[in-house]
Amino acid sequence: MTTNASGDQSAQAFLNSLSRELFQTETSASRHCRREADRLGDTGPALALRAVAEHADAVLAELPTLAQRNGMPVSKGGRMTGALFSQLRDKMFDMLIDSDRSYRGTLLGCYHGLGVVRMLQQLANQLGNVELNDWCAAWLSTRTVLVQRLEEEMAWFAKNPAEALKLARPLVPSARPRQHAAS
């Protein structure tokens, strides 16, 4: 395989972009999974969300060092973006949607994280970066299991439809479940 300066610059720009996205998605996973778990209380879905948040916390602690060793930016902007998205969702959007939709939205964010790290691993392979490839493989082996557990916990909402219909973040803590109009 031949490389040129333009290809090297493009690869580095792509690596930088994925690095920022990784910081953002891990910040969102840490904050939003924990917030969502707190809303759900002592339930199976909450335990699964807390496990993802704890993994994201551990990743965020090691990510700056990994980034520096591998020529990736330590993205304060990515962290700020993740925090902003989480705040917007908490303060605005979750007041408008049911608890189960909020949970599925969080799960969607977790899928996004899987996609980011899978793409980062492909780029690491292309660049011959063994350390980054191995880090991605380890991250994926842990997070994939955690996300699978989130998927399995969706059954809790089917078993608890009244809880599923409650607003994710009601304006009044004792708000009753919304009644959906019949179609």
C-alpha positions as CSV (number, residue, x, y, z in Angstrom):
1,M,0.0,0.0,0.0
2,T,1.3,3.4,-0.9
3,T,0.6,6.5,1.2
4,N,1.0,10.2,0.4
5,A,1.0,13.4,2.4
6,S,-2.6,14.0,1.5
7,G,-3.6,10.6,2.6
8,D,-1.7,11.0,5.9
9,Q,-3.3,14.4,6.5
10,S,-6.8,12.9,5.8
11,A,-6.1,10.0,8.1
12,Q,-5.0,12.3,10.9
13,A,-8.0,14.6,10.3
14,F,-10.3,11.5,10.5
15,L,-8.5,10.3,13.7
16,N,-9.0,13.8,15.2
17,S,-12.6,13.8,14.4
18,L,-13.2,10.3,15.8
19,S,-11.3,11.3,19.0
20,R,-13.6,14.3,19.6
21,E,-16.6,12.1,18.9
22,L,-15.3,9.5,21.3
23,F,-14.9,12.0,24.1
24,Q,-18.4,13.3,23.4
25,T,-20.1,9.9,23.3
26,E,-18.4,8.7,26.5
27,T,-19.3,11.9,28.3
28,S,-22.9,11.5,27.3
29,A,-22.8,7.8,28.3
30,S,-21.4,8.7,31.7
31,R,-23.9,11.5,32.4
32,H,-27.0,10.5,30.7
33,C,-27.0,6.8,31.6
34,R,-26.5,7.7,35.3
35,R,-29.3,10.3,35.1
36,E,-31.6,7.9,33.4
37,A,-30.8,5.2,36.0
38,D,-31.6,7.6,38.8
39,R,-35.0,8.2,37.3
40,L,-35.7,4.5,37.1
41,G,-34.8,3.8,40.7
42,D,-34.0,0.3,41.8
43,T,-34.9,-1.6,38.6
44,G,-33.1,-3.9,36.2
45,P,-32.9,-1.2,33.5
46,A,-31.3,1.2,36.0
47,L,-28.7,-1.3,37.0
48,A,-27.8,-1.9,33.4
49,L,-27.5,1.8,32.8
50,R,-25.3,2.3,35.8
51,A,-23.0,-0.4,34.5
52,V,-22.6,1.5,31.2
53,A,-22.0,4.8,33.1
54,E,-19.3,3.2,35.3
55,H,-17.6,1.9,32.2
56,A,-17.7,5.3,30.6
57,D,-16.3,6.9,33.7
58,A,-13.3,4.5,33.6
59,V,-12.8,5.2,29.9
60,L,-12.9,9.0,30.4
61,A,-10.2,8.6,33.1
62,E,-7.9,6.8,30.7
63,L,-8.8,8.5,27.5
64,P,-6.6,11.6,27.8
65,T,-3.4,9.5,28.2
66,L,-4.4,7.1,25.4
67,A,-5.1,10.1,23.1
68,Q,-1.8,11.7,23.8
69,R,0.1,8.5,23.2
70,N,-1.6,8.0,19.9
71,G,-1.5,11.5,18.4
72,M,-5.2,12.2,19.1
73,P,-6.5,15.4,20.5
74,V,-7.6,15.5,24.1
75,S,-11.0,16.9,23.4
76,K,-12.4,19.3,25.9
77,G,-14.8,20.4,23.3
78,G,-16.0,16.8,22.9
79,R,-16.6,16.6,26.6
80,M,-18.4,19.9,26.6
81,T,-20.6,18.8,23.7
82,G,-21.5,15.5,25.4
83,A,-22.4,17.4,28.6
84,L,-24.5,19.9,26.7
85,F,-26.4,17.2,24.8
86,S,-27.1,15.5,28.1
87,Q,-28.3,18.7,29.8
88,L,-30.6,19.6,26.8
89,R,-32.1,16.2,26.9
90,D,-32.6,16.3,30.7
91,K,-34.0,19.8,30.9
92,M,-36.1,19.9,27.7
93,F,-36.7,16.8,25.7
94,D,-37.3,14.3,28.5
95,M,-40.1,16.4,29.8
96,L,-42.0,15.6,26.6
97,I,-41.4,11.9,26.2
98,D,-42.4,8.7,28.0
99,S,-39.9,6.8,30.2
100,D,-39.6,4.0,27.7
101,R,-38.8,6.3,24.9
102,S,-36.2,8.1,27.0
103,Y,-34.6,4.7,27.7
104,R,-34.6,3.7,24.1
105,G,-33.0,7.1,23.2
106,T,-30.3,6.4,25.7
107,L,-29.8,3.0,24.1
108,L,-29.6,4.7,20.7
109,G,-26.7,6.8,22.1
110,C,-25.0,3.7,23.3
111,Y,-25.3,2.2,19.8
112,H,-23.7,5.4,18.5
113,G,-20.7,4.8,20.8
114,L,-20.3,1.3,19.5
115,G,-20.2,2.7,16.0
116,V,-17.6,5.3,16.9
117,V,-15.3,2.8,18.4
118,R,-15.8,0.3,15.6
119,M,-14.8,3.0,13.1
120,L,-11.9,4.0,15.3
121,Q,-10.7,0.4,15.3
122,Q,-10.9,0.2,11.5
123,L,-8.8,3.3,11.2
124,A,-6.3,2.0,13.8
125,N,-6.0,-1.1,11.7
126,Q,-5.5,0.9,8.5
127,L,-2.8,3.0,10.2
128,G,-1.1,-0.1,11.7
129,N,-1.7,1.3,15.2
130,V,-1.6,-1.8,17.4
131,E,-2.1,-0.1,20.7
132,L,-5.2,1.8,19.5
133,N,-6.6,-1.3,17.8
134,D,-6.1,-3.4,21.0
135,W,-7.7,-0.6,23.1
136,C,-10.7,-0.6,20.8
137,A,-11.0,-4.3,20.9
138,A,-11.0,-4.3,24.7
139,W,-13.5,-1.5,24.9
140,L,-15.8,-3.2,22.4
141,S,-15.7,-6.6,24.3
142,T,-16.9,-4.8,27.5
143,R,-19.3,-2.3,26.1
144,T,-21.0,-4.7,23.7
145,V,-22.0,-6.9,26.6
146,L,-23.2,-3.9,28.6
147,V,-25.3,-2.7,25.6
148,Q,-26.7,-6.1,25.1
149,R,-27.9,-6.1,28.7
150,L,-29.6,-2.7,28.1
151,E,-31.4,-4.3,25.1
152,E,-32.6,-7.2,27.3
153,E,-33.8,-4.9,30.0
154,M,-36.3,-3.3,27.6
155,A,-38.6,-6.2,28.6
156,W,-39.0,-4.5,32.0
157,F,-41.0,-1.8,30.3
158,A,-43.3,-4.3,28.6
159,K,-43.9,-5.9,32.0
160,N,-44.5,-2.5,33.6
161,P,-46.6,-0.5,31.1
162,A,-47.7,2.1,33.7
163,E,-44.0,2.9,34.4
164,A,-43.2,3.0,30.7
165,L,-45.9,5.6,30.1
166,K,-44.7,8.0,32.8
167,L,-43.0,11.1,31.6
168,A,-39.2,10.6,31.7
169,R,-38.8,13.8,33.6
170,P,-42.2,15.1,34.9
171,L,-42.5,18.8,35.9
172,V,-44.2,17.6,39.1
173,P,-42.6,14.6,40.8
174,S,-46.0,12.9,41.4
175,A,-47.2,13.4,37.8
176,R,-49.5,10.6,36.6
177,P,-48.8,8.6,33.5
178,R,-50.0,10.2,30.3
179,Q,-52.9,8.6,28.7
180,H,-52.4,8.1,24.9
181,A,-55.4,8.8,22.7
182,A,-56.8,5.7,20.9
183,S,-55.9,5.7,17.2
